[in-house]
Amino acid sequence: MTRAAIAALFLLAAAPATADPLTDQVRSVLAGAGPGTRFGLVVTDEEGREIVAIAPDDRFVPASNTKIFTTALAFATLAVDGPDTVGGASVRIDGARIPDVILTGHGDARLSGAADCVVDCLAALADAVAARTRVVGNVIGDDTDFPDERWPQGMSWNNMVTRSGTAVSALTVDDNIWTVTVAPGSAGNAPRIASDGFYAVDDAVVTGATTDLSVTSTPGSGRVRIAGTIAAPVTLTIGIEDPAYRAAWLLQRMLAGRGVRVRGTAQVRHRPLAGSDAPRRGAPAPNPPASAALAHLVPPPLVEDLVHTNKASENLHAELLLRRVAAVVGSGSVADGEAAIDAMMARAGIARWRYDFADGSGMSNYNRVTPRGTAAFLRWTATQRWSAAWRATLPIAGVDGTLAHRFAGTPLVGHLQGKTGSLNAASALSGFMIAASGKTLVFASFANDMPGDASVRAPIDAALALIAAAN
């Protein structure tokens, strides 16, 4: 063979394989997002044959696609059907002469302190205490079922004050958020700020032609600063830094409203994580021998919360699910939860380098997944006994949850189920869709590094609709 022929063969072998026409079309659609954005996309059939693969082995920040793995782990590990006899909060009284009230959380995400609550109500525990005694000492919020890991590693600090990044605790009430209403004042008068008084408010708001408010808070301060302009009434939802203290504070108020004299204060009891120094507002409570529970709430089946977690993409609920699994297999720590994820991924045949997780919700910027690994995991879920129930928790295109307003006017309305994800310069959508042929396709799509955090939903949706139409 001549040198020229050898050189020609070498160049032929070194040349990249020509993409198929469909992949070329998909790349063209994604290019509509403009320069800078990094896309990853894998679409397969149910047997794993790849139809489109773009950067399949690159690692991406998955945002709330993390919940795919957390909720699957919950189905694989926890008893999700029937009343939740494990997670509900309980109350007991300790002490003979002036007993303390101990309110203990066990990981339930749905405990409510609302006045109109009808199920899983903090008021029911207040009623139980009021029926037993008319004088109590301290009211102690106990969240020691899980270690004190309120925020995941790698979460942006500015999310801490929002409902998306509220603190995580085994004792959770009202989604661990605090609400405050801000209304403009009349000419010459300051705006009006109304709340239940849990936080002290530093008011830096002025009445103006537009509403543009910012909220900041230093953990441990017990204060919130609200600044900006207000033109129309608005209700702000603010993340709580110490949910156990908030629950004890609410119970103390409820007891007083039932004629129970509270001689002490609201306090907290945490289980420190080794080396942590988390801020707290309530004084730390002593740890006396536990008495029997006076009352124990039994929330609705956990599967209902799993539906809510994925449909609404509830970060707090996903974090609590991870810790509940961790309490079954270990100490209740995030590390134990991630070890359980590792074990599940090994069973699914997903190589360890294809993922990294630092939380259960996707708020951590440390999380990474590959499109090919995610698609393979989705195919694995279809082989599990809980597959149908788990898939039913995913939002449906054009119908409900975080996909209610996506894919409008396309055949994928009602024919795509997937988990969305959105974080700092990261967007994701992965799941299952019915192609034009009637076949089910598995897909995992990610976009990272969008300049200016621009939305890429339109090109991602258009790419998936194109693939479904061509198959």
Secondary structure, 3 states (H helix, E strand, C coil): CCHHHHHHHHHHHHCCCCCCHHHHHHHHHHHHHCCCCEEEEEEEECCCCEEEEECCCCCECCHHHHHHHHHHHHHHHCCCCCCCCCCCCEEEEECCCCCEEEEECCCCCCCECCCCCCCCEHHHHHHHHHHHCCEECCEEEECCCCCCCCCCCCECHHHCCCHHHCCCCCCCCHHHEEEEEEECCCCCCCCEEECCCCCEEEEEEEECCCCEEEEECCCCCCEEEEEEEECCCEEEEEECCCHHHHHHHHHHHHHHHCCCEECCCEEEECCCCCCCCCCCCCEECCCCCCCCCCEECCCCCHHHHHHHHHHHCCHHHHHHHHHHHHHHHCCCCHHHHHHHHHHHHHHHCCCHHHEECCCCCCCECCCEECHHHHHHHHHHHCCCCCHHHHHCCCCECCCCHHHCCCCCCCCCCCCEEEEEEEECCEEEEEEEEECCCCCEEEEEEEEECCHHHCCCHHHHHHHHHHHHHHC
